Amino acid sequence: MASIKDVAQMAGVAVGTVSRVINNSGPVKLETHRKVEEVIRRMNYVPNEVARNFKMQKSKMVALLLPSIWHSSFSELAYYVEDELDRSGLS
């Protein structure tokens, strides 16, 4: 699995440049933007959400602590909580 550092090295740019291309933030020359996107495609790079959340110090994850999912009330609660979180863009 390719990392952001691998993409940067292959494209001949800094990791920050790859990050700006991925997030569409900050100035990046059009030619550089295209080159980085091409390397991302060739390497099948997918950003690591865990690393991204750690770096940004936030995530879209919610923990649901239940004593047991084998009890029908708790499993039903978990189902509806998950369904609502999915609709809200959380997981």
PyMOL Python script that loads the backbone (N, CA, C, O; Angstrom):
from pymol import cmd

cmd.read_pdbstr("""\
ATOM      1  N   MET A   1       0.843  -1.175   0.000  1.00  0.00           N
ATOM      2  CA  MET A   1       0.000   0.000   0.000  1.00  0.00           C
ATOM      3  C   MET A   1       0.892   1.242   0.000  1.00  0.00           C
ATOM      4  O   MET A   1       1.796   1.360   0.827  1.00  0.00           O
ATOM      5  N   ALA A   2       0.642   2.141  -0.903  1.00  0.00           N
ATOM      6  CA  ALA A   2       1.439   3.355  -1.042  1.00  0.00           C
ATOM      7  C   ALA A   2       1.104   4.349   0.061  1.00  0.00           C
ATOM      8  O   ALA A   2      -0.039   4.440   0.508  1.00  0.00           O
ATOM      9  N   SER A   3       2.112   5.089   0.489  1.00  0.00           N
ATOM     10  CA  SER A   3       1.909   6.136   1.491  1.00  0.00           C
ATOM     11  C   SER A   3       2.006   7.499   0.811  1.00  0.00           C
ATOM     12  O   SER A   3       2.396   7.600  -0.352  1.00  0.00           O
ATOM     13  N   ILE A   4       1.648   8.536   1.547  1.00  0.00           N
ATOM     14  CA  ILE A   4       1.733   9.894   1.005  1.00  0.00           C
ATOM     15  C   ILE A   4       3.193  10.233   0.685  1.00  0.00           C
ATOM     16  O   ILE A   4       3.471  10.977  -0.255  1.00  0.00           O
ATOM     17  N   LYS A   5       4.118   9.682   1.475  1.00  0.00           N
ATOM     18  CA  LYS A   5       5.544   9.905   1.216  1.00  0.00           C
ATOM     19  C   LYS A   5       5.965   9.251  -0.095  1.00  0.00           C
ATOM     20  O   LYS A   5       6.759   9.815  -0.847  1.00  0.00           O
ATOM     21  N   ASP A   6       5.433   8.065  -0.366  1.00  0.00           N
ATOM     22  CA  ASP A   6       5.734   7.381  -1.631  1.00  0.00           C
ATOM     23  C   ASP A   6       5.249   8.201  -2.823  1.00  0.00           C
ATOM     24  O   ASP A   6       5.951   8.336  -3.825  1.00  0.00           O
ATOM     25  N   VAL A   7       4.041   8.746  -2.700  1.00  0.00           N
ATOM     26  CA  VAL A   7       3.477   9.575  -3.775  1.00  0.00           C
ATOM     27  C   VAL A   7       4.348  10.801  -3.988  1.00  0.00           C
ATOM     28  O   VAL A   7       4.665  11.153  -5.124  1.00  0.00           O
ATOM     29  N   ALA A   8       4.736  11.456  -2.890  1.00  0.00           N
ATOM     30  CA  ALA A   8       5.565  12.657  -2.990  1.00  0.00           C
ATOM     31  C   ALA A   8       6.895  12.347  -3.667  1.00  0.00           C
ATOM     32  O   ALA A   8       7.344  13.093  -4.538  1.00  0.00           O
ATOM     33  N   GLN A   9       7.519  11.248  -3.266  1.00  0.00           N
ATOM     34  CA  GLN A   9       8.805  10.874  -3.851  1.00  0.00           C
ATOM     35  C   GLN A   9       8.664  10.582  -5.342  1.00  0.00           C
ATOM     36  O   GLN A   9       9.477  11.037  -6.147  1.00  0.00           O
ATOM     37  N   MET A  10       7.641   9.829  -5.704  1.00  0.00           N
ATOM     38  CA  MET A  10       7.429   9.467  -7.112  1.00  0.00           C
ATOM     39  C   MET A  10       7.115  10.705  -7.958  1.00  0.00           C
ATOM     40  O   MET A  10       7.532  10.787  -9.113  1.00  0.00           O
ATOM     41  N   ALA A  11       6.389  11.657  -7.392  1.00  0.00           N
ATOM     42  CA  ALA A  11       6.025  12.867  -8.132  1.00  0.00           C
ATOM     43  C   ALA A  11       7.123  13.923  -8.086  1.00  0.00           C
ATOM     44  O   ALA A  11       7.082  14.898  -8.837  1.00  0.00           O
ATOM     45  N   GLY A  12       8.102  13.732  -7.208  1.00  0.00           N
ATOM     46  CA  GLY A  12       9.193  14.698  -7.094  1.00  0.00           C
ATOM     47  C   GLY A  12       8.776  15.984  -6.407  1.00  0.00           C
ATOM     48  O   GLY A  12       9.263  17.064  -6.742  1.00  0.00           O
ATOM     49  N   VAL A  13       7.865  15.863  -5.436  1.00  0.00           N
ATOM     50  CA  VAL A  13       7.381  17.033  -4.705  1.00  0.00           C
ATOM     51  C   VAL A  13       7.432  16.736  -3.207  1.00  0.00           C
ATOM     52  O   VAL A  13       7.747  15.620  -2.794  1.00  0.00           O
ATOM     53  N   ALA A  14       7.122  17.737  -2.411  1.00  0.00           N
ATOM     54  CA  ALA A  14       7.081  17.570  -0.958  1.00  0.00           C
ATOM     55  C   ALA A  14       5.760  16.929  -0.532  1.00  0.00           C
ATOM     56  O   ALA A  14       4.765  16.995  -1.254  1.00  0.00           O
ATOM     57  N   VAL A  15       5.764  16.315   0.642  1.00  0.00           N
ATOM     58  CA  VAL A  15       4.554  15.706   1.192  1.00  0.00           C
ATOM     59  C   VAL A  15       3.448  16.752   1.336  1.00  0.00           C
ATOM     60  O   VAL A  15       2.277  16.457   1.097  1.00  0.00           O
ATOM     61  N   GLY A  16       3.816  17.964   1.723  1.00  0.00           N
ATOM     62  CA  GLY A  16       2.833  19.042   1.862  1.00  0.00           C
ATOM     63  C   GLY A  16       2.129  19.358   0.554  1.00  0.00           C
ATOM     64  O   GLY A  16       0.944  19.689   0.546  1.00  0.00           O
ATOM     65  N   THR A  17       2.849  19.258  -0.545  1.00  0.00           N
ATOM     66  CA  THR A  17       2.245  19.501  -1.859  1.00  0.00           C
ATOM     67  C   THR A  17       1.219  18.425  -2.176  1.00  0.00           C
ATOM     68  O   THR A  17       0.133  18.725  -2.673  1.00  0.00           O
ATOM     69  N   VAL A  18       1.558  17.173  -1.892  1.00  0.00           N
ATOM     70  CA  VAL A  18       0.605  16.078  -2.112  1.00  0.00           C
ATOM     71  C   VAL A  18      -0.630  16.304  -1.249  1.00  0.00           C
ATOM     72  O   VAL A  18      -1.756  16.112  -1.708  1.00  0.00           O
ATOM     73  N   SER A  19      -0.423  16.707  -0.010  1.00  0.00           N
ATOM     74  CA  SER A  19      -1.543  16.975   0.898  1.00  0.00           C
ATOM     75  C   SER A  19      -2.444  18.078   0.353  1.00  0.00           C
ATOM     76  O   SER A  19      -3.669  17.968   0.408  1.00  0.00           O
ATOM     77  N   ARG A  20      -1.836  19.140  -0.172  1.00  0.00           N
ATOM     78  CA  ARG A  20      -2.642  20.238  -0.729  1.00  0.00           C
ATOM     79  C   ARG A  20      -3.437  19.782  -1.948  1.00  0.00           C
ATOM     80  O   ARG A  20      -4.566  20.228  -2.150  1.00  0.00           O
ATOM     81  N   VAL A  21      -2.866  18.906  -2.756  1.00  0.00           N
ATOM     82  CA  VAL A  21      -3.586  18.377  -3.920  1.00  0.00           C
ATOM     83  C   VAL A  21      -4.763  17.520  -3.457  1.00  0.00           C
ATOM     84  O   VAL A  21      -5.876  17.668  -3.961  1.00  0.00           O
ATOM     85  N   ILE A  22      -4.520  16.629  -2.504  1.00  0.00           N
ATOM     86  CA  ILE A  22      -5.570  15.737  -2.007  1.00  0.00           C
ATOM     87  C   ILE A  22      -6.718  16.525  -1.392  1.00  0.00           C
ATOM     88  O   ILE A  22      -7.887  16.209  -1.610  1.00  0.00           O
ATOM     89  N   ASN A  23      -6.374  17.556  -0.619  1.00  0.00           N
ATOM     90  CA  ASN A  23      -7.386  18.329   0.108  1.00  0.00           C
ATOM     91  C   ASN A  23      -7.879  19.557  -0.646  1.00  0.00           C
ATOM     92  O   ASN A  23      -8.720  20.304  -0.145  1.00  0.00           O
ATOM     93  N   ASN A  24      -7.351  19.768  -1.860  1.00  0.00           N
ATOM     94  CA  ASN A  24      -7.705  20.960  -2.646  1.00  0.00           C
ATOM     95  C   ASN A  24      -7.573  22.230  -1.817  1.00  0.00           C
ATOM     96  O   ASN A  24      -8.480  23.061  -1.769  1.00  0.00           O
ATOM     97  N   SER A  25      -6.427  22.357  -1.170  1.00  0.00           N
ATOM     98  CA  SER A  25      -6.193  23.533  -0.337  1.00  0.00           C
ATOM     99  C   SER A  25      -4.804  24.089  -0.635  1.00  0.00           C
ATOM    100  O   SER A  25      -3.862  23.337  -0.883  1.00  0.00           O
ATOM    101  N   GLY A  26      -4.695  25.373  -0.607  1.00  0.00           N
ATOM    102  CA  GLY A  26      -3.401  25.997  -0.813  1.00  0.00           C
ATOM    103  C   GLY A  26      -2.993  26.049  -2.272  1.00  0.00           C
ATOM    104  O   GLY A  26      -3.581  25.385  -3.125  1.00  0.00           O
ATOM    105  N   PRO A  27      -1.970  26.852  -2.540  1.00  0.00           N
ATOM    106  CA  PRO A  27      -1.528  27.033  -3.924  1.00  0.00           C
ATOM    107  C   PRO A  27      -0.675  25.869  -4.423  1.00  0.00           C
ATOM    108  O   PRO A  27       0.285  25.459  -3.771  1.00  0.00           O
ATOM    109  N   VAL A  28      -1.043  25.350  -5.582  1.00  0.00           N
ATOM    110  CA  VAL A  28      -0.258  24.326  -6.278  1.00  0.00           C
ATOM    111  C   VAL A  28      -0.362  24.638  -7.765  1.00  0.00           C
ATOM    112  O   VAL A  28      -1.459  24.812  -8.297  1.00  0.00           O
ATOM    113  N   LYS A  29       0.789  24.707  -8.431  1.00  0.00           N
ATOM    114  CA  LYS A  29       0.769  24.963  -9.871  1.00  0.00           C
ATOM    115  C   LYS A  29      -0.036  23.877 -10.572  1.00  0.00           C
ATOM    116  O   LYS A  29      -0.018  22.714 -10.168  1.00  0.00           O
ATOM    117  N   LEU A  30      -0.739  24.269 -11.624  1.00  0.00           N
ATOM    118  CA  LEU A  30      -1.596  23.343 -12.364  1.00  0.00           C
ATOM    119  C   LEU A  30      -0.810  22.124 -12.856  1.00  0.00           C
ATOM    120  O   LEU A  30      -1.283  20.993 -12.744  1.00  0.00           O
ATOM    121  N   GLU A  31       0.374  22.351 -13.393  1.00  0.00           N
ATOM    122  CA  GLU A  31       1.197  21.250 -13.895  1.00  0.00           C
ATOM    123  C   GLU A  31       1.563  20.282 -12.765  1.00  0.00           C
ATOM    124  O   GLU A  31       1.517  19.065 -12.941  1.00  0.00           O
ATOM    125  N   THR A  32       1.925  20.832 -11.614  1.00  0.00           N
ATOM    126  CA  THR A  32       2.273  20.000 -10.459  1.00  0.00           C
ATOM    127  C   THR A  32       1.052  19.245  -9.962  1.00  0.00           C
ATOM    128  O   THR A  32       1.140  18.066  -9.617  1.00  0.00           O
ATOM    129  N   HIS A  33      -0.079  19.921  -9.926  1.00  0.00           N
ATOM    130  CA  HIS A  33      -1.338  19.308  -9.485  1.00  0.00           C
ATOM    131  C   HIS A  33      -1.654  18.091 -10.355  1.00  0.00           C
ATOM    132  O   HIS A  33      -1.998  17.025  -9.843  1.00  0.00           O
ATOM    133  N   ARG A  34      -1.535  18.257 -11.654  1.00  0.00           N
ATOM    134  CA  ARG A  34      -1.822  17.158 -12.585  1.00  0.00           C
ATOM    135  C   ARG A  34      -0.845  15.999 -12.402  1.00  0.00           C
ATOM    136  O   ARG A  34      -1.234  14.831 -12.438  1.00  0.00           O
ATOM    137  N   LYS A  35       0.439  16.342 -12.204  1.00  0.00           N
ATOM    138  CA  LYS A  35       1.456  15.308 -12.023  1.00  0.00           C
ATOM    139  C   LYS A  35       1.177  14.494 -10.755  1.00  0.00           C
ATOM    140  O   LYS A  35       1.263  13.266 -10.773  1.00  0.00           O
ATOM    141  N   VAL A  36       0.844  15.174  -9.661  1.00  0.00           N
ATOM    142  CA  VAL A  36       0.547  14.485  -8.401  1.00  0.00           C
ATOM    143  C   VAL A  36      -0.697  13.612  -8.552  1.00  0.00           C
ATOM    144  O   VAL A  36      -0.710  12.471  -8.089  1.00  0.00           O
ATOM    145  N   GLU A  37      -1.735  14.131  -9.189  1.00  0.00           N
ATOM    146  CA  GLU A  37      -2.952  13.335  -9.398  1.00  0.00           C
ATOM    147  C   GLU A  37      -2.662  12.085 -10.230  1.00  0.00           C
ATOM    148  O   GLU A  37      -3.215  11.019  -9.962  1.00  0.00           O
ATOM    149  N   GLU A  38      -1.808  12.213 -11.226  1.00  0.00           N
ATOM    150  CA  GLU A  38      -1.447  11.063 -12.061  1.00  0.00           C
ATOM    151  C   GLU A  38      -0.706  10.007 -11.242  1.00  0.00           C
ATOM    152  O   GLU A  38      -0.974   8.813 -11.377  1.00  0.00           O
ATOM    153  N   VAL A  39       0.218  10.443 -10.401  1.00  0.00           N
ATOM    154  CA  VAL A  39       0.950   9.500  -9.546  1.00  0.00           C
ATOM    155  C   VAL A  39      -0.010   8.826  -8.567  1.00  0.00           C
ATOM    156  O   VAL A  39       0.098   7.624  -8.321  1.00  0.00           O
ATOM    157  N   ILE A  40      -0.935   9.583  -8.014  1.00  0.00           N
ATOM    158  CA  ILE A  40      -1.938   9.018  -7.101  1.00  0.00           C
ATOM    159  C   ILE A  40      -2.722   7.925  -7.808  1.00  0.00           C
ATOM    160  O   ILE A  40      -2.951   6.856  -7.241  1.00  0.00           O
ATOM    161  N   ARG A  41      -3.131   8.184  -9.036  1.00  0.00           N
ATOM    162  CA  ARG A  41      -3.876   7.181  -9.816  1.00  0.00           C
ATOM    163  C   ARG A  41      -3.020   5.946 -10.107  1.00  0.00           C
ATOM    164  O   ARG A  41      -3.464   4.813  -9.923  1.00  0.00           O
ATOM    165  N   ARG A  42      -1.788   6.182 -10.564  1.00  0.00           N
ATOM    166  CA  ARG A  42      -0.911   5.054 -10.911  1.00  0.00           C
ATOM    167  C   ARG A  42      -0.595   4.176  -9.705  1.00  0.00           C
ATOM    168  O   ARG A  42      -0.499   2.955  -9.825  1.00  0.00           O
ATOM    169  N   MET A  43      -0.435   4.803  -8.544  1.00  0.00           N
ATOM    170  CA  MET A  43      -0.068   4.054  -7.339  1.00  0.00           C
ATOM    171  C   MET A  43      -1.296   3.549  -6.574  1.00  0.00           C
ATOM    172  O   MET A  43      -1.166   2.866  -5.558  1.00  0.00           O
ATOM    173  N   ASN A  44      -2.486   3.890  -7.072  1.00  0.00           N
ATOM    174  CA  ASN A  44      -3.727   3.528  -6.365  1.00  0.00           C
ATOM    175  C   ASN A  44      -3.688   3.985  -4.910  1.00  0.00           C
ATOM    176  O   ASN A  44      -4.087   3.255  -4.002  1.00  0.00           O
ATOM    177  N   TYR A  45      -3.199   5.210  -4.708  1.00  0.00           N
ATOM    178  CA  TYR A  45      -3.065   5.744  -3.350  1.00  0.00           C
ATOM    179  C   TYR A  45      -4.430   6.103  -2.780  1.00  0.00           C
ATOM    180  O   TYR A  45      -5.244   6.754  -3.435  1.00  0.00           O
ATOM    181  N   VAL A  46      -4.662   5.667  -1.549  1.00  0.00           N
ATOM    182  CA  VAL A  46      -5.878   6.011  -0.813  1.00  0.00           C
ATOM    183  C   VAL A  46      -5.425   6.595   0.516  1.00  0.00           C
ATOM    184  O   VAL A  46      -4.684   5.940   1.249  1.00  0.00           O
ATOM    185  N   PRO A  47      -5.855   7.820   0.848  1.00  0.00           N
ATOM    186  CA  PRO A  47      -5.437   8.419   2.118  1.00  0.00           C
ATOM    187  C   PRO A  47      -5.830   7.548   3.314  1.00  0.00           C
ATOM    188  O   PRO A  47      -6.903   6.946   3.332  1.00  0.00           O
ATOM    189  N   ASN A  48      -4.951   7.495   4.302  1.00  0.00           N
ATOM    190  CA  ASN A  48      -5.179   6.741   5.523  1.00  0.00           C
ATOM    191  C   ASN A  48      -6.028   7.597   6.464  1.00  0.00           C
ATOM    192  O   ASN A  48      -5.545   8.590   7.009  1.00  0.00           O
ATOM    193  N   GLU A  49      -7.276   7.216   6.653  1.00  0.00           N
ATOM    194  CA  GLU A  49      -8.196   8.004   7.483  1.00  0.00           C
ATOM    195  C   GLU A  49      -7.756   8.066   8.937  1.00  0.00           C
ATOM    196  O   GLU A  49      -7.944   9.089   9.595  1.00  0.00           O
ATOM    197  N   VAL A  50      -7.177   6.996   9.444  1.00  0.00           N
ATOM    198  CA  VAL A  50      -6.716   7.000  10.837  1.00  0.00           C
ATOM    199  C   VAL A  50      -5.600   8.024  11.005  1.00  0.00           C
ATOM    200  O   VAL A  50      -5.602   8.798  11.962  1.00  0.00           O
ATOM    201  N   ALA A  51      -4.648   8.030  10.076  1.00  0.00           N
ATOM    202  CA  ALA A  51      -3.552   8.998  10.141  1.00  0.00           C
ATOM    203  C   ALA A  51      -4.077  10.420   9.978  1.00  0.00           C
ATOM    204  O   ALA A  51      -3.628  11.333  10.670  1.00  0.00           O
ATOM    205  N   ARG A  52      -5.015  10.607   9.076  1.00  0.00           N
ATOM    206  CA  ARG A  52      -5.597  11.931   8.852  1.00  0.00           C
ATOM    207  C   ARG A  52      -6.297  12.440  10.117  1.00  0.00           C
ATOM    208  O   ARG A  52      -6.115  13.591  10.512  1.00  0.00           O
ATOM    209  N   ASN A  53      -7.084  11.589  10.737  1.00  0.00           N
ATOM    210  CA  ASN A  53      -7.788  11.980  11.956  1.00  0.00           C
ATOM    211  C   ASN A  53      -6.816  12.291  13.086  1.00  0.00           C
ATOM    212  O   ASN A  53      -7.029  13.225  13.858  1.00  0.00           O
ATOM    213  N   PHE A  54      -5.750  11.503  13.179  1.00  0.00           N
ATOM    214  CA  PHE A  54      -4.745  11.743  14.209  1.00  0.00           C
ATOM    215  C   PHE A  54      -4.079  13.096  13.994  1.00  0.00           C
ATOM    216  O   PHE A  54      -3.901  13.861  14.942  1.00  0.00           O
ATOM    217  N   LYS A  55      -3.718  13.386  12.773  1.00  0.00           N
ATOM    218  CA  LYS A  55      -3.054  14.649  12.446  1.00  0.00           C
ATOM    219  C   LYS A  55      -3.979  15.834  12.703  1.00  0.00           C
ATOM    220  O   LYS A  55      -3.546  16.858  13.231  1.00  0.00           O
ATOM    221  N   MET A  56      -5.244  15.699  12.333  1.00  0.00           N
ATOM    222  CA  MET A  56      -6.195  16.796  12.489  1.00  0.00           C
ATOM    223  C   MET A  56      -6.793  16.840  13.893  1.00  0.00           C
ATOM    224  O   MET A  56      -7.518  17.775  14.230  1.00  0.00           O
ATOM    225  N   GLN A  57      -6.494  15.841  14.706  1.00  0.00           N
ATOM    226  CA  GLN A  57      -6.990  15.723  16.074  1.00  0.00           C
ATOM    227  C   GLN A  57      -8.507  15.746  16.140  1.00  0.00           C
ATOM    228  O   GLN A  57      -9.096  16.310  17.062  1.00  0.00           O
ATOM    229  N   LYS A  58      -9.123  15.131  15.155  1.00  0.00           N
ATOM    230  CA  LYS A  58     -10.571  14.966  15.171  1.00  0.00           C
ATOM    231  C   LYS A  58     -10.915  13.788  14.276  1.00  0.00           C
ATOM    232  O   LYS A  58     -10.146  13.417  13.390  1.00  0.00           O
ATOM    233  N   SER A  59     -12.060  13.219  14.517  1.00  0.00           N
ATOM    234  CA  SER A  59     -12.502  12.117  13.675  1.00  0.00           C
ATOM    235  C   SER A  59     -14.015  12.156  13.579  1.00  0.00           C
ATOM    236  O   SER A  59     -14.681  12.916  14.282  1.00  0.00           O
ATOM    237  N   LYS A  60     -14.530  11.341  12.717  1.00  0.00           N
ATOM    238  CA  LYS A  60     -15.975  11.235  12.573  1.00  0.00           C
ATOM    239  C   LYS A  60     -16.427   9.881  13.095  1.00  0.00           C
ATOM    240  O   LYS A  60     -17.335   9.256  12.547  1.00  0.00           O
ATOM    241  N   MET A  61     -15.774   9.440  14.168  1.00  0.00           N
ATOM    242  CA  MET A  61     -16.105   8.151  14.760  1.00  0.00           C
ATOM    243  C   MET A  61     -16.802   8.359  16.096  1.00  0.00           C
ATOM    244  O   MET A  61     -16.494   9.284  16.847  1.00  0.00           O
ATOM    245  N   VAL A  62     -17.732   7.486  16.363  1.00  0.00           N
ATOM    246  CA  VAL A  62     -18.466   7.513  17.623  1.00  0.00           C
ATOM    247  C   VAL A  62     -18.359   6.127  18.241  1.00  0.00           C
ATOM    248  O   VAL A  62     -18.562   5.120  17.563  1.00  0.00           O
ATOM    249  N   ALA A  63     -18.041   6.080  19.524  1.00  0.00           N
ATOM    250  CA  ALA A  63     -17.985   4.794  20.225  1.00  0.00           C
ATOM    251  C   ALA A  63     -19.320   4.571  20.931  1.00  0.00           C
ATOM    252  O   ALA A  63     -19.860   5.475  21.569  1.00  0.00           O
ATOM    253  N   LEU A  64     -19.829   3.377  20.808  1.00  0.00           N
ATOM    254  CA  LEU A  64     -21.071   2.995  21.475  1.00  0.00           C
ATOM    255  C   LEU A  64     -20.745   1.820  22.382  1.00  0.00           C
ATOM    256  O   LEU A  64     -20.427   0.729  21.907  1.00  0.00           O
ATOM    257  N   LEU A  65     -20.824   2.045  23.683  1.00  0.00           N
ATOM    258  CA  LEU A  65     -20.498   1.006  24.652  1.00  0.00           C
ATOM    259  C   LEU A  65     -21.781   0.385  25.178  1.00  0.00           C
ATOM    260  O   LEU A  65     -22.628   1.063  25.760  1.00  0.00           O
ATOM    261  N   LEU A  66     -21.903  -0.900  24.964  1.00  0.00           N
ATOM    262  CA  LEU A  66     -23.080  -1.645  25.407  1.00  0.00           C
ATOM    263  C   LEU A  66     -22.620  -2.862  26.204  1.00  0.00           C
ATOM    264  O   LEU A  66     -21.563  -3.423  25.915  1.00  0.00           O
ATOM    265  N   PRO A  67     -23.394  -3.276  27.195  1.00  0.00           N
ATOM    266  CA  PRO A  67     -22.993  -4.449  27.974  1.00  0.00           C
ATOM    267  C   PRO A  67     -23.017  -5.737  27.152  1.00  0.00           C
ATOM    268  O   PRO A  67     -22.245  -6.656  27.426  1.00  0.00           O
ATOM    269  N   SER A  68     -23.884  -5.814  26.156  1.00  0.00           N
ATOM    270  CA  SER A  68     -23.979  -7.010  25.320  1.00  0.00           C
ATOM    271  C   SER A  68     -24.785  -6.674  24.070  1.00  0.00           C
ATOM    272  O   SER A  68     -25.758  -5.922  24.134  1.00  0.00           O
ATOM    273  N   ILE A  69     -24.379  -7.231  22.939  1.00  0.00           N
ATOM    274  CA  ILE A  69     -25.199  -7.049  21.733  1.00  0.00           C
ATOM    275  C   ILE A  69     -26.113  -8.245  21.531  1.00  0.00           C
ATOM    276  O   ILE A  69     -26.922  -8.262  20.602  1.00  0.00           O
ATOM    277  N   TRP A  70     -25.990  -9.250  22.397  1.00  0.00           N
ATOM    278  CA  TRP A  70     -26.806 -10.455  22.260  1.00  0.00           C
ATOM    279  C   TRP A  70     -28.216 -10.235  22.784  1.00  0.00           C
ATOM    280  O   TRP A  70     -29.136 -10.966  22.417  1.00  0.00           O
ATOM    281  N   HIS A  71     -28.392  -9.245  23.630  1.00  0.00           N
ATOM    282  CA  HIS A  71     -29.739  -8.923  24.122  1.00  0.00           C
ATOM    283  C   HIS A  71     -30.443  -8.121  23.027  1.00  0.00           C
ATOM    284  O   HIS A  71     -29.866  -7.188  22.468  1.00  0.00           O
ATOM    285  N   SER A  72     -31.668  -8.480  22.729  1.00  0.00           N
ATOM    286  CA  SER A  72     -32.366  -7.870  21.587  1.00  0.00           C
ATOM    287  C   SER A  72     -32.500  -6.356  21.713  1.00  0.00           C
ATOM    288  O   SER A  72     -32.440  -5.652  20.705  1.00  0.00           O
ATOM    289  N   SER A  73     -32.679  -5.844  22.916  1.00  0.00           N
ATOM    290  CA  SER A  73     -32.809  -4.388  23.083  1.00  0.00           C
ATOM    291  C   SER A  73     -31.521  -3.672  22.705  1.00  0.00           C
ATOM    292  O   SER A  73     -31.551  -2.642  22.033  1.00  0.00           O
ATOM    293  N   PHE A  74     -30.384  -4.224  23.142  1.00  0.00           N
ATOM    294  CA  PHE A  74     -29.105  -3.583  22.851  1.00  0.00           C
ATOM    295  C   PHE A  74     -28.739  -3.699  21.374  1.00  0.00           C
ATOM    296  O   PHE A  74     -28.213  -2.753  20.788  1.00  0.00           O
ATOM    297  N   SER A  75     -29.016  -4.851  20.775  1.00  0.00           N
ATOM    298  CA  SER A  75     -28.688  -5.005  19.355  1.00  0.00           C
ATOM    299  C   SER A  75     -29.562  -4.097  18.500  1.00  0.00           C
ATOM    300  O   SER A  75     -29.100  -3.549  17.499  1.00  0.00           O
ATOM    301  N   GLU A  76     -30.817  -3.936  18.890  1.00  0.00           N
ATOM    302  CA  GLU A  76     -31.704  -3.029  18.157  1.00  0.00           C
ATOM    303  C   GLU A  76     -31.246  -1.584  18.324  1.00  0.00           C
ATOM    304  O   GLU A  76     -31.247  -0.813  17.365  1.00  0.00           O
ATOM    305  N   LEU A  77     -30.854  -1.219  19.542  1.00  0.00           N
ATOM    306  CA  LEU A  77     -30.335   0.128  19.790  1.00  0.00           C
ATOM    307  C   LEU A  77     -29.101   0.380  18.922  1.00  0.00           C
ATOM    308  O   LEU A  77     -28.990   1.428  18.286  1.00  0.00           O
ATOM    309  N   ALA A  78     -28.174  -0.584  18.898  1.00  0.00           N
ATOM    310  CA  ALA A  78     -26.958  -0.437  18.098  1.00  0.00           C
ATOM    311  C   ALA A  78     -27.298  -0.269  16.618  1.00  0.00           C
ATOM    312  O   ALA A  78     -26.680   0.541  15.926  1.00  0.00           O
ATOM    313  N   TYR A  79     -28.267  -1.023  16.138  1.00  0.00           N
ATOM    314  CA  TYR A  79     -28.689  -0.927  14.739  1.00  0.00           C
ATOM    315  C   TYR A  79     -29.172   0.487  14.412  1.00  0.00           C
ATOM    316  O   TYR A  79     -28.753   1.071  13.412  1.00  0.00           O
ATOM    317  N   TYR A  80     -30.048   1.034  15.249  1.00  0.00           N
ATOM    318  CA  TYR A  80     -30.610   2.355  14.967  1.00  0.00           C
ATOM    319  C   TYR A  80     -29.588   3.473  15.153  1.00  0.00           C
ATOM    320  O   TYR A  80     -29.611   4.464  14.423  1.00  0.00           O
ATOM    321  N   VAL A  81     -28.700   3.319  16.118  1.00  0.00           N
ATOM    322  CA  VAL A  81     -27.640   4.314  16.297  1.00  0.00           C
ATOM    323  C   VAL A  81     -26.741   4.320  15.063  1.00  0.00           C
ATOM    324  O   VAL A  81     -26.414   5.384  14.539  1.00  0.00           O
ATOM    325  N   GLU A  82     -26.341   3.137  14.598  1.00  0.00           N
ATOM    326  CA  GLU A  82     -25.495   3.042  13.407  1.00  0.00           C
ATOM    327  C   GLU A  82     -26.192   3.626  12.183  1.00  0.00           C
ATOM    328  O   GLU A  82     -25.569   4.330  11.389  1.00  0.00           O
ATOM    329  N   ASP A  83     -27.461   3.341  12.031  1.00  0.00           N
ATOM    330  CA  ASP A  83     -28.231   3.857  10.901  1.00  0.00           C
ATOM    331  C   ASP A  83     -28.265   5.387  10.918  1.00  0.00           C
ATOM    332  O   ASP A  83     -28.069   6.027   9.884  1.00  0.00           O
ATOM    333  N   GLU A  84     -28.509   5.959  12.074  1.00  0.00           N
ATOM    334  CA  GLU A  84     -28.568   7.423  12.195  1.00  0.00           C
ATOM    335  C   GLU A  84     -27.189   8.048  11.968  1.00  0.00           C
ATOM    336  O   GLU A  84     -27.079   9.090  11.322  1.00  0.00           O
ATOM    337  N   LEU A  85     -26.153   7.422  12.491  1.00  0.00           N
ATOM    338  CA  LEU A  85     -24.797   7.935  12.285  1.00  0.00           C
ATOM    339  C   LEU A  85     -24.413   7.895  10.809  1.00  0.00           C
ATOM    340  O   LEU A  85     -23.783   8.825  10.306  1.00  0.00           O
ATOM    341  N   ASP A  86     -24.788   6.829  10.116  1.00  0.00           N
ATOM    342  CA  ASP A  86     -24.523   6.739   8.673  1.00  0.00           C
ATOM    343  C   ASP A  86     -25.170   7.891   7.926  1.00  0.00           C
ATOM    344  O   ASP A  86     -24.559   8.487   7.039  1.00  0.00           O
ATOM    345  N   ARG A  87     -26.403   8.203   8.283  1.00  0.00           N
ATOM    346  CA  ARG A  87     -27.098   9.314   7.613  1.00  0.00           C
ATOM    347  C   ARG A  87     -26.455  10.655   7.935  1.00  0.00           C
ATOM    348  O   ARG A  87     -26.575  11.606   7.164  1.00  0.00           O
ATOM    349  N   SER A  88     -25.775  10.730   9.072  1.00  0.00           N
ATOM    350  CA  SER A  88     -25.123  11.972   9.490  1.00  0.00           C
ATOM    351  C   SER A  88     -23.688  12.081   8.988  1.00  0.00           C
ATOM    352  O   SER A  88     -23.022  13.088   9.227  1.00  0.00           O
ATOM    353  N   GLY A  89     -23.208  11.049   8.292  1.00  0.00           N
ATOM    354  CA  GLY A  89     -21.842  11.076   7.788  1.00  0.00           C
ATOM    355  C   GLY A  89     -20.810  10.651   8.815  1.00  0.00           C
ATOM    356  O   GLY A  89     -19.615  10.881   8.629  1.00  0.00           O
ATOM    357  N   LEU A  90     -21.254  10.044   9.880  1.00  0.00           N
ATOM    358  CA  LEU A  90     -20.351   9.559  10.922  1.00  0.00           C
ATOM    359  C   LEU A  90     -20.300   8.043  10.864  1.00  0.00           C
ATOM    360  O   LEU A  90     -21.055   7.414  10.121  1.00  0.00           O
ATOM    361  N   SER A  91     -19.405   7.458  11.652  1.00  0.00           N
ATOM    362  CA  SER A  91     -19.341   5.992  11.676  1.00  0.00           C
ATOM    363  C   SER A  91     -19.039   5.493  13.064  1.00  0.00           C
ATOM    364  O   SER A  91     -18.948   4.284  13.279  1.00  0.00           O
TER     365      SER A  91
END
""", "prot")
cmd.dss("prot")
cmd.show_as("cartoon", "prot")
cmd.util.cbc("prot")
cmd.orient("prot")
